[in-house]
């Protein structure tokens, strides 16, 4: 396995936080999967987020990793005027993004693989919006051309095969609709430290601890060319790519989390468009 001399602060993997991992990071390379392995990993992801649901909002609503480096850049790529737009929030978790969208007049549908996450999102949004449990590995039970836009925050990388989820998202978008997606950057320190080759799609595993809840989480790291190729093959057109950077203000606000984080990419945030004639 390739390694490097980076002194990695906790929280450099998708969804991690600085209170996180006291135990050693574990990682492994997997180039090809199978149906049984994919199903087992889907269950692992669901079980991990079921366990994290009671503490997710308090540990991620306003932090460096989920707010500053993820939701904030996602919001910067959304339309200024959201009133009346139908938006699908994929991987809604406890509804932080869904609540923000609802407050700005969007008509929100939120989906997540974790029932406790969905239940928390429903309570948080006070009866507004629609929320239900869904597995992205299966075709979404939503009507064609239903949504003006889709937000998918740190969720697609849990799936090895994107053909089904991207097909579903393209189908439910209206012509010209937008899809804003965030992923762990393949050049992030965590990926660099644990990958075998930049150009290999491989499974990385990390251990998170949030408010006393410890889980093991695995996700697929892809090179940028593989990400762009899969979306293009599905029928999406790349409109914008952001590689969020920490400002001096961010570092001053979250000194513990930001300590040791250099001027390196940690997230990749994409805005895709559905071709008008698709």
N, C-alpha and C positions, 0 to 999 in steps of 0.2 A: 504494500500500500504506500502511496505517496504521502509524505508528511512535510510540514514546513515549520519554521521556528516562530510562527505568530503566537503571541501570548493572547489567546482569545478570551475576552470577557464573556461571562454568561449572557445568553440572549442573542447570539448571532445566527441561530437557526430560525426557521419560520415559526412565528408565534411565541418564541421564547421570551423570558423576561429576566431582569437582573437578579431577582430573588432566587433564581432558578437553580441551576444544576450544581450541587455540591459533589455529586458522584461523577466518575469519568464518563466522557462521551463514548458511545459505541457506534460503530459504523460498519457497513458491509457493502460489497459490490454485487449488484444483481443486474445482468444485462437483459435477460429474458425472463418473463414470468409465465404462469399458466393460470387456468381458471381457478384451480383450488387455491393457489398461492394468493391470487388477487382477492378472492373471497375472504381469505383469512386476514389479509391486511385491511380490507374494508371493515371487518369486524373489530380489528385492533383500533382503527381510527375512531369508530363509533364508540367503543368502550372507553377510550381515552377522553373523548369530549363529553360523554355522559358523566364521567367522574369529575371533569373540570367545570361542568355547568354551574354548580353552586358558587364557584369563586371566580368565574370568567370575567364578569363585569367589573368587579372590584380590582382585578389585577391587570386588565387590558384596556379599560375605557379611556384612560389618559396616561399613556406611557410612551417610551421612546420607540419601542418595536412595533406596536400595533397602531398607535395613533400617529406619531410624527413620521415614521418611515413607511406607513401603509395607508391608513385612511385619509390622512391629509393630502398626499399626492393623488390618491384616487379622486377625492373631491375636486381637486384642481382640474381634472379632466372631464368633469360632468358639466352639462349645460348650466348656464347661469340661472335660467328660468326653468324650474322643475314643476311648477303648478300644473296639475292635470296630466302629467306624463305618467304612463304606466311603466313601472320599473320592477324588475325581478332581482332580488337580492339573494345570490347563490352563496350558500355557506353563511347564513345569516347569524349563526351563533346565538348570543343572547339579545340580538336586535339593536346593537349600537348604531350601525349604519342605517338600518331600517328606520329607526326613530328619527335620525337626522333627516332622512329623505321625507318622511311623513311631515315633519315640522315645516318643510319647505313646499308642501302642497302636492307631493308626488302620491300616486296611487300605488302602494307597495305590496308585492307578494314576496314573502321570504320563505326559503326552503333550507333545510339542513338535515344531515343524516342522523343527528342526535335528538331523540324525543325530549329529553330534559332541556336541551338548548331551545328547542322550538317552544316549549311551554313557558320558559322564562321570557323569550322574546314576545310572546303573546301578552303576558302580564305587563311587561315593560311598556309596550305600545298601547296599553289601555283599550284594547278592543278595536283599534284602528289597524287597517291592513289585513292581509290574509297570510297565514303561516301554516305550513304543513311539512311533515317528514318526507324526504325524498332522497334517493340514492342516485347520484349522478352517473354511476356505472350503468344504470337502467334508463331507457327512454323516459323523458319527463311526460307526465300525464297533464299536459297543458295544450291549449288550442294553438293552432298555427297563427303567426302574425299577431300575437297578443300584446307584445311589449314594445315600447319605444326605446328602452334601454335595459341593459343588464349590468350588474356589478358582481364581480366574483373576487373576493378578497382572500388570498392565501388558501385556496381550496383545490384548484385543479391539479396541483402537484401531488396530491394524494392518489391520483389515478395514473397507472402506467399507460393505458390505452385511452386516447382522447377522442377516438372516432365517434363514440356514442354521445358523450357530453357535448362536444362541439356541434355535432349534428342536431342535437336537441335545441341548443341555444340559437343556432342559425334559424332553425324552423320557427321558434316562437317569437323571433324578432320581426318587426315590420320592415319593409324595404327601406334602406337608408338608416336603420337603427344602429345604435352603438353598443359596444361591449367593452367595459373597462375591467381589466384583469390585473391582479398583482401576483407575483411569484417571487420566491427566493432567487436572488441573482446568482447565476452559475459562477460568477467571479467573486462571490462573497468569501470572506476569510474561512468560514466554516466549510464551504464547498471546496475551496482550494486545498485546505488541510486534509480533507478526507477523500477526495476524488482520486480515481486511478488514471483518468484521462479526461481532459476538458470535453472531448468529443463523444464520450460515452454517456448514454442515459443509464443512470444507476440509482439504486436505492440507498438513501442515507437514513440512519436512525439516531435519534437523540433522546435524552432523558430530560424532562422538564419537571420542575417543582414550582407550583404556584399556590401560595397561601397554605402550605402544608400538604397539598395534593401532588403526588408524584406519578407521572405516567411516562411510558415509552411511546414515541411517535416516529413513524417512518414516512418519508416522502421521496418522490422521484426527482432527481436533479437532471436537467436537460441543458445542452448547449443552446445558445440563442438561435442558431440556425435550425435546430430541431423544433423549437417553439414556433418560430415564424413559418417553417414549412408545414407543420401540422395545421395551423390556423389557415394558411393560404389554401391548402388542400381541401379544407372544410368549406371554403367559400368566403372567408373574411379578408378584408383589405386593411393593412396596417396604416393607421392614421397618425399615431404619436407614441413615442416611447420615452419614459422618464426613468432616470436612475437617481433617486432621491439622495441628497447629501445633507449632512448635519450642518446647521448654521451655528455660529457662536452662541446665539440665544438658546438654541436647543441644548448645546453642551452645558451652558450655565444652568439651565433649568433641570437637566437630568445628569448631574456630574458623575454620579456613581455608574450609571449605565454607559455613559459616553466615554468613561475613562478607558484609554487604550484603543478606542475605535479611531482608526485613521481615516483619511479621505479616500475611502474605498466604497464600491457599490455593495449594498446589502439587499436591496429590493430592485426588481424590475417591474414597472407599471406600464401597461400597454392600453392604448385605445384602438379598438378595431371597429370597422364599419361593415355592415351587411350591404353588399352591392344593391343598388336600387332595383336592378332587374333580376336579382336572385329569386 
